[in-house]
């Protein structure tokens, strides 16, 4: 018998699995809809395939999991998705999928029956409606129903169509909703083998609105508009995780912590809606370990720093010999290393962004002909550019970088956003990727870009302006009001420095994409912003890190061709273009007049920001297009005093 190629149900790029189609995601195929199975079901050629290491990222994920009930692991490894050759697709290697939803809709306009996949008629290997089994493919074809239900706890389930149509009718003596005689069918099925063909879904209009849809029962005549499913009308969440193979019966043992509460119960969603699935991604840049050089420097200065504390360290850093030797390292890094040496040489672990910022700060000056060597994972060089404004402290061209991205969880309904350091405090609403796997899916992105560091003292003076303080208070008030409306505890709002830095990053991305041919979705941001109280009792907050890394990359081993590095050499031009574009939005004055504490609009995480000015593609943004306000960067038609670039623009007469 001749060997035939086994055809896969669908194909995805490996990087796609971490951008919205990972475990638990609903995926449309040509004639079906499925959920990507959990990690426990992924199939590799061998038990060692795909593993690689990025210690700092693995440690951060392990720390994150240790705080989640039921997620604890002794160790965490990174693993690339299964790799198969195009001509060697095999059921032994790949990512399984699970059919979801289970309900199908007949395409015959005279039928429109709702049928379940496990009882639909099979014709030529395809599902067909039992009501029209002999009328040809066009008259009997069925497609997955558009509507499903999910809850903020991460659960996903089919809509209980029988319950929805008959929920106001008492059950009959046979246990069913319709008073009909039970037929021959499956065990414990009082409605018979064809009970599902009694239900139908009709569309009365063309707008696609829920009011255009009616669900009914042919047997009893009950009808109900689909708009009744909005809000809590869809019923209680049954606690199902289809990607883990947890059916309603299995999930019923645990249930849903939000069940029975209208605010957290199941909600009606379109199957392909963007808020059905939000991946939680953590990432790190693969860079040489700067800790070894810092350890050496502190040991050389031990006679000075042995008694240093967080309060007295700024005094020691004023000594010329100490300042020269520790130039480029933040106070946070120095204190962590001091603590580690005092504990016998065990260095206290630094946050991922702190290590990366130190590597950027310690980059060498660029020299002619200085190019990355083959196999280099990190190559960064400082450059001196003429005409830069005084608030820019340095520019670093990153000619080669390797970013490792790993998915650690996912959410539904609402996205989880990391803190200013790019790290997460997962909430109980996050859903797991697997039941017992000790690894997470990850990919390596090879690329290049440039880094801009802002002067911390200039940023601190700006943050003390009355208009900026008032704007920060508006964001805090907005969060408190939103938390009260949603019945939750208020979250810590980001420092106003971070919001300004984030908005400036988006403005630069917009400018570069318009002039250089890069689509905005191809440029990613990585923000470095950290402020902490300074010495003394005044409580003043001083900036320790303030920088923007814009980069592009691909999952391939070749990386990119260096175009974004050359953009960094012309930073002054792009900065001017960015602020010119940002001063006036096509939606002004409405955009400029928006305040985060305006409860009427329901956008408490944004100030003057919309799709006409600073919002970009969400894969490029670290914050899902939140925490933005261009009035903090440039003067707008509504607010001029809070702009960070106000004085610079006055000098340019813009």
Secondary structure as GFF3:
##gff-version 3
##sequence-region A 1 654
A	DSSP	three_ten_helix	14	18	.	.	.	ID=ss1
A	DSSP	beta_strand	26	28	.	.	.	ID=ss2
A	DSSP	beta_strand	33	36	.	.	.	ID=ss3
A	DSSP	three_ten_helix	39	41	.	.	.	ID=ss4
A	DSSP	beta_strand	51	52	.	.	.	ID=ss5
A	DSSP	alpha_helix	55	65	.	.	.	ID=ss6
A	DSSP	beta_strand	77	79	.	.	.	ID=ss7
A	DSSP	three_ten_helix	86	88	.	.	.	ID=ss8
A	DSSP	beta_strand	97	99	.	.	.	ID=ss9
A	DSSP	beta_strand	103	106	.	.	.	ID=ss10
A	DSSP	beta_strand	114	116	.	.	.	ID=ss11
A	DSSP	beta_strand	121	123	.	.	.	ID=ss12
A	DSSP	beta_strand	126	128	.	.	.	ID=ss13
A	DSSP	three_ten_helix	130	132	.	.	.	ID=ss14
A	DSSP	alpha_helix	137	140	.	.	.	ID=ss15
A	DSSP	beta_strand	142	144	.	.	.	ID=ss16
A	DSSP	beta_strand	147	150	.	.	.	ID=ss17
A	DSSP	beta_strand	156	157	.	.	.	ID=ss18
A	DSSP	alpha_helix	161	166	.	.	.	ID=ss19
A	DSSP	three_ten_helix	195	198	.	.	.	ID=ss20
A	DSSP	beta_strand	199	203	.	.	.	ID=ss21
A	DSSP	three_ten_helix	210	212	.	.	.	ID=ss22
A	DSSP	beta_strand	213	217	.	.	.	ID=ss23
A	DSSP	beta_strand	223	225	.	.	.	ID=ss24
A	DSSP	three_ten_helix	226	229	.	.	.	ID=ss25
A	DSSP	three_ten_helix	231	234	.	.	.	ID=ss26
A	DSSP	three_ten_helix	242	244	.	.	.	ID=ss27
A	DSSP	alpha_helix	248	251	.	.	.	ID=ss28
A	DSSP	beta_strand	267	270	.	.	.	ID=ss29
A	DSSP	three_ten_helix	274	276	.	.	.	ID=ss30
A	DSSP	beta_strand	278	285	.	.	.	ID=ss31
A	DSSP	alpha_helix	291	300	.	.	.	ID=ss32
A	DSSP	alpha_helix	302	305	.	.	.	ID=ss33
A	DSSP	alpha_helix	313	316	.	.	.	ID=ss34
A	DSSP	alpha_helix	320	325	.	.	.	ID=ss35
A	DSSP	alpha_helix	331	342	.	.	.	ID=ss36
A	DSSP	alpha_helix	352	361	.	.	.	ID=ss37
A	DSSP	beta_strand	364	365	.	.	.	ID=ss38
A	DSSP	beta_strand	378	383	.	.	.	ID=ss39
A	DSSP	beta_strand	392	411	.	.	.	ID=ss40
A	DSSP	beta_strand	439	454	.	.	.	ID=ss41
A	DSSP	alpha_helix	456	463	.	.	.	ID=ss42
A	DSSP	alpha_helix	466	486	.	.	.	ID=ss43
A	DSSP	alpha_helix	496	516	.	.	.	ID=ss44
A	DSSP	three_ten_helix	520	522	.	.	.	ID=ss45
A	DSSP	beta_strand	524	533	.	.	.	ID=ss46
A	DSSP	beta_strand	541	554	.	.	.	ID=ss47
A	DSSP	alpha_helix	563	569	.	.	.	ID=ss48
A	DSSP	alpha_helix	571	583	.	.	.	ID=ss49
A	DSSP	alpha_helix	590	593	.	.	.	ID=ss50
A	DSSP	three_ten_helix	618	620	.	.	.	ID=ss51
A	DSSP	three_ten_helix	630	632	.	.	.	ID=ss52
A	DSSP	alpha_helix	646	652	.	.	.	ID=ss53
###
